[in-house]
Amino acid sequence: MTAPNIILINCDDLGYGDLGAYGSTVNNTPALDRMAREGMRFTDFYMASPVCSPSRGAMMTGCYPPRISFGDFVDGAVVLFPGDGIGLNPDEITIARLLQNAGYSTKLVGKWHCGDQSEFLPTSHGFDSYLGIPFSNDHGRQVRDPNPKPEIKFRDHPPLPLVKDLDVIAQQPDQAAITERYVAEATAFISENKEQPFFLYFAHMHVHVPIYTPEHLQRESNNGIYGAGVAAIDWSVDVILNELSSQGIDDNTVVIFTSDNGSRARGEGGSNGPLRGHKGETWEGGQRVPFIVRWPGKVPENQVCEELSTGMDVMPTLASIAGIDVPKDRVIDGHDITPLMTGQDGEATPWDDFFYYKQRDLEAVRCGKWKLHIRKNGININELYDLDADIGETNNVYSENPEIVADLYKRIERSRRDIGDAAVGITGENVRPIGRVSNPKPLTEYDPTYPYFMAEYDKHHRG
C-alpha cells in the first residue's frame, strides 16, 4: 500500500453549531453527519485565530500567527487584502511543501488568503497546482455589498480574480457555480493521482458572506441562503467521499473537515451553538470549530474526542501520517495528534496550555478546563471560566480561584516572552518575519468596459 492520501477540507466562517453532528436542527448535513459516524468528531478543537488569514497561515505552518508575523497586516488590518505587498514568507515551510518534498502530488482548490503576489501564492508554498479565489469572496466588486463597515465599499476593490496557478483566468466569476467548479477540479485531481499519494486542500468560500448558491439549494433550505451554503459544502463532501470509493482508495485516504474560525452569527443564519461570541473574538465562539476525521480502518468509527487540539496540529499530524519529519531548524507550536485521532487508549491532549491571540494582542489562555481572559477589545479584564462546567463562559469564577489565576498568569508571561503581546509592548524572542515584496499590485484592475461589469450595470441600473 502506498503512503496515505490526505484530503483537508476547510470552510470559511462555518460555526460550531452549523452541522447536524454538532447539534444543528436547521441545516441539512447528511454527508458530514455520515463522516462523523464513520470517524471521529472533536469537541475542543481550536483555530489559532478568530479571523481567516492568521488562522490559515497558522494551519499551514503549525505556528501561532504572531510567531510568523501573521498577527496583523497593512495599516493594522486583521486580514490580507488584494494587492498587499506582504504574505506568508517563502522561507516558511508549509505542510504542502513537506508533502511535496516527500513525493506527494499536491493541490489547493479554493481560498488561500496568505498573500496574492506571486511569491506568496500556493504554487510558491508547496502546491503543484492551484485553482481558486485567493482571498475572501467579498474582496471584489459585489453588486450587493455585505460589508458592515460603510467606509469600505465594494467599489474600492479590484475585480474578484479566479486564479489557476499564477494566472487570472476569470474576473468576477459566477459564485453561485464556483463550488461545482471546485468539486470538478478536486475529483479530477483525485482520479488523476489515484495511483500515487496525493494531498488535496479544498478550501471552501462558504459560508463567508456574500453567499451565492444554486437556486435549487435555496429552495430546499430550511435556513435561507445560509442553509443553502451549508448544503453546498455537504454536497461537495458527499461527492468527494463517493469519488474515493469509486476509485478504490477510500481505505487509504484520511479526510479532515474543519473551519477557519467561528461563525459571524450576526443574523445571517450561522450558529456557534452553546458557545459565547463569534468570528473576530477570542470567546469560544470565535475559535472553537468543528473538526471531523475519517480514515477507514485507522480512525475508529462513531467516536468523540474531548481533548484539546488545534489547527496548528494539522501540519505535524499530516507529516506524521505521511511518515515524514517536521522541520527541526525552527519552532513549531503544533503537535502530532495522531494518537488522539486513532483512539489510542489513555491518550490525552499534548497541549499544556493554549493562547488566544487577537492580532498581536494576547487576550486569553486555556489550561485544562480553565480559561482566563485578560483583555477584550483593548480593555483589560479579569474573567476566569471553568469550560467543563460552563462552555458558554457565563459564570466568572476569577475571585474564587486565586491560585489558578496566578498559575495562568505565569503561563501568559511565558508566551509574552516567546511570541510577544503588542497590548503591553512586548516583542517576542522567537518571532519570524512576514514575507515582503516591492511594488505590489492587485491581480486585477477595474475596467468599466469589461463585459461582466457592463452586463451587471444593465441588469441592476436599467430595469
C-alpha positions, 0 to 999 in steps of 0.5 A: 500500500502506498503512503496515505492520501490526505484530503483537508477540507476547510470552510470559511466562517462555518460555526460550531453549531452549523452541522447536524453532528454538532447539534444543528436542527436547521441545516441539512448535513447528511454527508458530514453527519455520515463522516462523523459516524464513520470517524471521529468528531472533536469537541475542543478543537481550536483555530489559532485565530478568530479571523481567516488569514492568521488562522490559515497561515497558522494551519499551514505552518503549525505556528501561532500567527504572531510567531510568523508575523501573521498577527496583523497586516497593512495599516493594522488590518486583521486580514490580507487584502488584494494587492498587499505587498506582504504574505506568508514568507517563502522561507516558511515551510508549509505542510504542502511543501513537506508533502511535496518534498516527500513525493506527494502530488499536491493541490489547493482548490479554493481560498488561500488568503496568505498573500496574492503576489506571486511569491506568496501564492500556493504554487510558491508554498508547496502546491503543484497546482492551484485553482481558486479565489485567493482571498475572501469572496467579498474582496471584489466588486459585489453588486450587493455589498455585505460589508458592515463597515460603510467606509469600505465599499465594494467599489474600492476593490479590484475585480474578484480574480479566479486564479489557476496557478499564477494566472487570472483566468476569470474576473468576477466569476459566477459564485453561485457555480464556483463550488461545482467548479471546485468539486470538478477540479478536486475529483479530477485531481483525485482520479488523476493521482489515484495511483500515487499519494496525493494531498488535496486542500479544498478550501471552501468560500462558504459560508463567508458572506456574500453567499451565492448558491444554486437556486435549487439549494435555496429552495430546499433550505430550511435556513435561507441562503445560509442553509443553502451554503451549508448544503453546498459544502455537504454536497461537495463532501458527499461527492468527494467521499463517493469519488474515493470509493469509486476509485478504490482508495477510500481505505487509504485516504484520511479526510479532515473537515474543519473551519477557519474560525467561528461563525459571524452569527450576526443574523445571517443564519450561522450558529456557534451553538452553546458557545459565547461570541463569534468570528473576530473574538477570542470567546469560544465562539470565535475559535472553537470549530468543528473538526471531523476525521475519517480514515477507514480502518485507522480512525475508529468509527462513531467516536468523540474526542474531548481533548484539546487540539488545534489547527496548528496540529494539522501540519505535524499530524499530516507529516506524521501520517505521511511518515515524514519529519517536521522541520527541526531548524525552527519552532513549531507550536503544533503537535502530532495528534495522531494518537488522539485521532486513532483512539489510542487508549489513555491518550490525552491532549499534548497541549499544556496550555493554549493562547488566544491571540487577537492580532498581536494582542494576547487576550486569553489562555486555556489550561485544562478546563480553565480559561482566563481572559485578560483583555477584550477589545483593548480593555483589560479584564479579569474573567476566569471560566471553568469550560467543563462546567460552563462552555458558554463562559457565563459564570466568572469564577476569577475571585474564587480561584486565586491560585489558578489565576496566578498559575495562568498568569505565569503561563501568559508571561511565558508566551509574552516572552516567546511570541510577544503581546503588542497590548503591553509592548512586548516583542517576542524572542522567537518571532519570524518575519512576514514575507515582503515584496516591492511594488505590489499590485492587485491581480486585477484592475477595474475596467468599466468596459469589461463585459461582466461589469457592463452586463451587471450595470444593465441588469441592476441600473436599467430595469 
